[in-house]
């Protein structure tokens, strides 16, 4: 009887250990090793200045939260606040670019903000506060959200309240330059419970996504001109690519119960069809003709995993991601892969309120 009890205890212990092991996120652990300094700085090694962007910091905050990694989350946050926000995120939007200048000094290289990063930082703070029961994170997220509303949101005539891509350089009234990939619908949905422009922004953001993709392909950038509507430069038309790939990723990761999702999936079906036809997502698309150029990198494969509704096509891409996994010199492909593959492996989900549904404490799927 005693031996049976011991064997039972050993079995339970092994189950607990293997459960935890199955719930680790190897790709995140490797990302930390390859791209994050001991101080909490996400380094893009593709630039000789060994740059850090507010985007990189914001994505890493998301992954740390999804991985239930509060130590790294706090380290990333402290580095971001101290180096990009003059020590106070409640008072300053983070500068978007940091690295080594021409005098060999490590410093802010561009003081302008990047609103996509700012919104992800807000979202991560609010969700970290909720899930980890950290009121200080919630307060800081709410303070930063007010700053975003004040400095990066504008009421565009004929369109409504929209998120400008940064604090300066995009408001040239009567022209405004916008980026469809900068505001994931689920991130915006998390903000609608707060006072401010957020609820009103849902309609304008949906118009930005739908109306700038006449052939079902999103552009990197688009301009709205008062009285004329959407305008595209030749560069915008030719290059639905490295920014735009995130549009399909965000849409694919939306909660199925979100009333906007079905319409977006239908509108972007040509991108799904093109990926099915080629077996790979294209690198660049002419958004007005639908003509494509090149094959996207592995991060593009991963970004399409949540978006594709065809299970066989998803399986093909799933295998190609595993066979061509990003190395230590491919920051952007790697973050796209963490988002797309992480979602595909059920490591996280978003609900219809824009909140995170983490897989903490569950035996996580390792591949499907």
Buried (B, 14 or more C-beta within 10 A) or exposed (E): EEEEEEEEEEEEEEEEEEEEEEBEBEBBEBBBEBBBEEEBBBBBEEBEBBBBBBBBBBBBBBBBBBBBBBEBBBBBBEBBBBBBBBEEBBEBBBBBBBBBEEEEEBEBBBBBBBBBBBBBBBBBBBBBBBBBEBEEBBBBBBBBBBBBBEBBBBEBEEBBBBBBBBBEEBBEEEBBBBBBBBBBBBBBBBBBEBEBBBBBBBEBBBBBBBBBBBBBBBBBBBBBBEEEEBEBEEEBBBBBBBBBBBBBBBBBBBBEEBEBBEEBBEBBEBBBEBBBEEEBBBBBBBBBEBEBEEBBBBBBBBBBBBBBEEEEBBEBBBEBBEEBBBEEEBBBBBBBBBBBBBBBBEBBBBBBEBBBEBBEEEEBEEEE
